[in-house]
Amino acid sequence: KQWYQRRVRGGIGGTMLSAILIPYMPEVGASGALYGILASLLVEVVVNWKIYKSPCIELTKLILLLAILFLVGLLPWIDNFAHIGGFVFGFLTAFVVLPHINYSEEDRIAKMVVQIVCGILAVILFALLFIVFYLAQGSTCENCAYLNCIPFTDSFCQDATMELRPRVGN
C-alpha cells in the first residue's frame, strides 16, 4: 500500500510539471512516479541515518543512480520534466508520510517541524502547478528545453517534438 501511495504522489507531480512545460507533447509511462519512489528512498536513508550500517554508501548509490537516470533523460523522447516533478513531490511528501524513529525529544521536534514544512511546501507547490496549468497554458520557457534534451547535433532533438496544437473551432 505504501509503495502505491509513493508512486501516485510522484506521478501526479511529474505529470503536472511535464504538462505545463511541454503541453502539446503526449506523455506515457511511469517514470515520474518511479522518481518519486527513488526520492522517498533517499529521504528514508537520510531520516534513518543512524540505523544503516553504512549510510554513506547507501546514499552514494542512490545519488549515482539518480544522476545516471537524469543524464539518460537528456536524450530525445525521455521526459526529464516528469522526472524532476516526480522527484520533488516524492521528496517532499516522503518527509511527511514516512515513519520516523525518534532518538530524543529534540529529534522528535526537529522531525515534526520538517514534516510540517515539507507538507506545506508540497501543498503550495501542487496549488501553484494547478493554477499555472489552467491560467498559463502554452507559456514557454526557452532554456528549460535543455533540461529535457541537449542538442548534441543540429538535428538531435528535432524529432523529439510533435508540435501538436490545440484544436480551434471547426
C-alpha positions in Angstrom: 0.0 0.0 0.0 2.8 2.4 0.9 4.6 1.8 -2.4 1.4 2.6 -4.3 1.0 5.8 -2.4 4.6 6.9 -3.1 4.1 6.1 -6.8 0.9 8.1 -7.1 2.3 11.2 -5.3 5.4 11.2 -7.6 3.3 10.5 -10.7 1.0 13.4 -10.0 3.8 15.9 -9.5 5.7 14.7 -12.5 2.8 14.7 -14.9 1.7 18.2 -13.8 5.1 19.7 -14.3 5.5 18.0 -17.7 2.1 19.1 -18.8 3.0 22.7 -18.0 6.4 22.8 -19.6 5.6 20.7 -22.7 1.8 21.0 -23.1 1.3 19.6 -26.5 3.5 16.5 -26.4 2.0 13.2 -25.5 3.4 11.6 -22.4 3.3 7.9 -21.4 5.0 5.9 -18.8 5.5 5.9 -15.1 9.0 7.5 -14.9 7.8 10.5 -12.8 6.2 8.1 -10.3 9.4 6.0 -10.2 11.4 9.1 -9.5 9.0 9.8 -6.6 9.9 6.3 -5.2 13.6 7.0 -5.6 13.2 10.3 -3.8 11.4 8.6 -0.9 14.2 6.0 -0.7 16.7 8.9 -0.5 14.6 10.5 2.3 14.4 7.2 4.1 18.2 6.9 4.2 18.6 10.5 5.4 15.9 10.2 8.1 17.0 6.8 9.4 20.8 7.6 9.1 21.7 6.0 12.5 20.0 2.7 11.6 22.0 1.9 8.5 25.3 0.1 8.8 27.0 2.2 6.1 24.6 5.1 5.3 27.2 7.0 3.1 27.5 4.0 0.8 23.7 3.7 0.5 23.3 7.5 -0.1 26.1 7.4 -2.7 24.5 4.5 -4.6 21.1 6.4 -4.7 22.7 9.6 -5.8 24.7 7.9 -8.6 21.6 6.1 -9.8 19.7 9.4 -9.9 22.5 11.1 -11.7 22.7 8.4 -14.4 19.0 8.3 -14.9 18.9 12.1 -15.2 21.6 12.0 -17.8 19.7 9.4 -19.7 16.7 11.8 -19.6 18.7 14.3 -21.7 18.1 12.1 -24.7 15.2 12.7 -27.0 11.7 11.3 -26.2 12.5 10.9 -22.5 10.7 13.4 -20.3 13.0 14.8 -17.7 10.4 17.3 -16.6 8.3 14.4 -15.4 11.4 13.0 -13.6 12.1 16.3 -11.9 8.5 16.9 -10.8 8.1 13.3 -9.6 11.4 13.6 -7.6 10.4 16.9 -6.0 6.9 15.7 -5.0 8.2 12.3 -3.8 10.9 14.1 -1.8 8.5 16.5 -0.1 5.8 14.0 0.6 8.2 11.3 1.8 9.2 13.5 4.7 5.5 13.9 5.6 4.4 10.3 5.5 7.4 8.0 6.2 7.5 6.7 9.7 10.3 8.2 11.8 12.3 6.8 14.7 12.9 9.5 17.3 16.1 9.3 19.4 15.4 12.3 21.7 12.8 15.0 22.3 14.8 17.4 20.2 15.0 14.9 17.4 11.2 14.4 17.6 10.5 18.1 17.4 13.0 18.7 14.6 11.4 15.9 12.5 8.0 17.2 13.3 9.0 20.7 12.0 10.4 19.2 8.8 7.2 17.2 8.3 5.1 20.3 8.7 7.3 22.5 6.4 7.5 19.8 3.7 3.7 19.2 3.9 3.0 22.9 3.5 5.6 23.2 0.6 4.0 20.2 -1.2 0.5 21.7 -0.9 1.7 25.1 -2.1 3.7 23.6 -5.0 0.7 21.5 -6.0 -1.6 24.5 -5.9 0.9 26.6 -7.9 1.2 24.0 -10.6 -2.5 23.6 -10.7 -3.1 27.3 -11.1 -0.3 27.7 -13.7 -1.6 24.7 -15.7 -5.0 26.4 -16.1 -4.0 30.0 -16.3 -0.7 30.0 -18.3 -1.3 27.1 -20.6 1.0 27.3 -23.6 3.6 29.5 -21.9 7.1 28.6 -22.9 10.5 28.5 -21.2 13.2 28.7 -23.8 16.1 27.5 -21.7 14.0 24.8 -20.0 14.2 22.8 -23.2 17.8 21.9 -22.3 16.7 20.0 -19.2 14.7 17.7 -21.5 17.0 17.2 -24.4 20.5 18.5 -25.1 21.1 19.1 -28.9 24.5 17.5 -29.4 24.0 18.0 -33.2 21.7 20.3 -35.1 19.0 17.6 -35.6 19.5 15.6 -32.4 16.4 16.9 -30.6 14.4 17.9 -33.7 12.3 14.7 -33.7 11.6 15.0 -30.0 8.7 17.4 -30.5 5.4 16.5 -32.2 4.3 20.1 -32.5 0.7 19.4 -31.6 -1.6 22.4 -31.4 -4.8 23.0 -29.5 -7.9 22.4 -31.6 -9.6 25.6 -32.7 -13.3 25.6 -33.7 -14.1 23.5 -36.7 
